[in-house]
């Protein structure tokens, strides 16, 4: 075995590597900015979707009274609502993302395709409503399906946003839109019941289920909303005396003189009030986008978090040392007075914190999704309605001293195994 | 109130909407393909990272023996290892993603910047090793830090991949690379102990902790690996008699004649064997990319899953109706014999299934991450070593009859609250 000194690379290749690291640091910051600009554009699109959904809810409401009154009420309102929906569609068209291939947009584009397909069915639906050739419940289901596709689009955007504050703002907005849509469905179900003079058992159960589902949606909203929007919502939620009286009548299958219009107007006031909060949430979302962009634009001004020195205990676990490159590497001083190392570390740490925050947030949203999927499975397998499905989950959890999410997860594992077995 | 028929849109605007839905469907498929092509390119990059990590581990091993033997052994091996690392760097350079802004690449680019910064520190490190001006443990820590940055890059790619099979293959690869790196660190620690003729308490504890950490990494690998790679790994793991004998000596602080070289050679055989399995995993990853691309290219050939008709119970919950647009909308027949509706549904459902699978997968990976973060916090706060931290978590969980993940989560909530309080 001969002795040979390992060769040492010369300085120029070291400088080249430094330059490369700086290139990727700049590319990382520029990518972050491009991503935020894209999120802001998507935010504008979602803002128009929110507007369109509101007007579709109004058209559904007017169609509802029109059909319940056998074509004697709300003809004007219906014509107006339809015009407003058409105008909103034009405005939406102006902010639609271009249908050009984009590596991270396959799900978004697919949701847009579904939503456009749904919107297209409106023409035939309106014809049937106008000629009263469709039942009240079928018409409501068809409108709700169109709105459902638009909400699914908003959910997709909320689910894929990867900046924590923007993702929170989108999740708050989506949850609120979902709650508002449930309120719209409550209005439709109640209008039919009051118009008929009496509620049947199914209608009463549906109202109860819709009220509970709204509570869950607004619960999720409350977890993610900004303090101001939440405050406005709490004030509004407190002032619902008349609605609560009418709800009691609906749920206990009572009857009320002139209930249909009173109900419709009370619920419409509530839904219009919700729209104002929704508009606040859209404004908050856009402000989040601007704020996040401003922070990336001035990374020099942001405080640099302290960097723990890697200890000898911590070098043998991947997760343990986190995202800090060795602070002992020699660092070229930069014109701005901060070393490239400090800048590289700052960027890596900021992105890591964002990633951790997002993961924690998604867990909350994911839990809710699992519970809803388990409920859907119970409804399908056992012909339960929504309320029965929810109470089954809740009671099982209480009896077994477990969380609802654990029961829901166990249930879905079983259902997946059953359908895998059925496919074989 | 006057009666007025609501106007009905004409057919041409309907056809226009249909066309738009088709545009977004095509854009969705093209985006999926662009995403897969990007993942395949990233897979090639990761394959070169795997090669570079292996050669860096070899250089660390040779440096280790060189330093432990006071410069009498492995000079040739050291020179050769350095040349091989340089060659691997050139090959990596050829498949590096371009440093141009890309909305979804900020984290990837930031990780690349960190990795390049780490690689740059090699020049100074090698000089110190060559001149024996660095302690064995400092040299090992410095090499491990460089490798850590490369592993963090692989983890980032695995974490952000959004096709479930590719994500699984990447997670299996990453976990395996992590386990192999822990084996490399075990080799370094053991070599130092055997070279000194006797292990001190800290070295023995480190060996025990590294063995346990390897088991956890390979456990995660086993959850996500393809059956063939797993089979090869199990065969290899079973045939470790000599290593187990030497490990026992190391852990019980015994001593062994000529142990250093025997240990080094046995562990090197093991690590080289692991590299063969790692190469299989890379091949499996690339096959996943090709398979996923082939499936998008022929969506016409894929079976369409049955679409449940929306029932009247299911239209009032967002999650309940899932991703199905109303099957009752009128559907234009397409040239291929399938309606646009069927195609739109198929695409939405496939992407939804992928999204659900990914969410379930990420939960597993996320749980592991939370546990490792809780361990790191315990190590930092209480000056525990890795083994003490892990046993504290495990014992607490057993005593409270809870899962380790629940304890880890509770611990991190407390630590977050404490550091928020400290900042105020």
Interface residues (C-beta under 8 A of the other chain):
Chain A: X1 X2 X3 X4 X5 X6 X7 X8 X9 X13 X14 X17 X18 X20 X21 X22 X23 X24 X25 X26 X27 X28 X29 X30 X31 X32 X33 X34 X35 X38 X71 X73 X74 X75 X76 X78 X79 X82 X83 X86 X99 X100 X101 X102 X103 X104 X105 X106 X107 X108 X109 X110 X111 X112 X113 X114 X116 X117 X118 X119 X120 X121 X122 X123 X124 X126 X127 X129 X130 X137 X140 X141 X142 X144 X145 X146 X148 X149 X151 X152 X155 X159 X162 X178 X181 X182 X185 X206 X209 X210 X213 X308 X310 X312 X313 X314 X315 X316 X317 X318 X319 X320 X321 X322 X323 X325 X326 X328 X329 X330 X340 X341 X344 X345 X347 X348 X351 X355 X359 X362 X363 X366 X368 X369 X372 X373 X375 X376 X379 X380 X385 X386
Chain B: X1 X2 X3 X4 X5 X6 X7 X8 X9 X13 X14 X17 X18 X20 X21 X22 X23 X24 X25 X26 X27 X28 X29 X30 X31 X32 X33 X34 X35 X38 X71 X73 X74 X75 X76 X78 X79 X82 X83 X86 X99 X100 X101 X102 X103 X104 X105 X106 X107 X108 X109 X110 X111 X112 X113 X114 X116 X117 X118 X119 X120 X121 X122 X123 X124 X126 X127 X129 X130 X137 X140 X141 X142 X144 X145 X146 X148 X149 X151 X152 X155 X159 X162 X178 X181 X182 X185 X206 X209 X210 X213 X308 X310 X312 X313 X314 X315 X316 X317 X318 X319 X320 X321 X322 X323 X325 X326 X328 X329 X330 X340 X341 X344 X345 X347 X348 X351 X355 X359 X362 X363 X366 X369 X372 X373 X375 X376 X379 X380 X385 X386
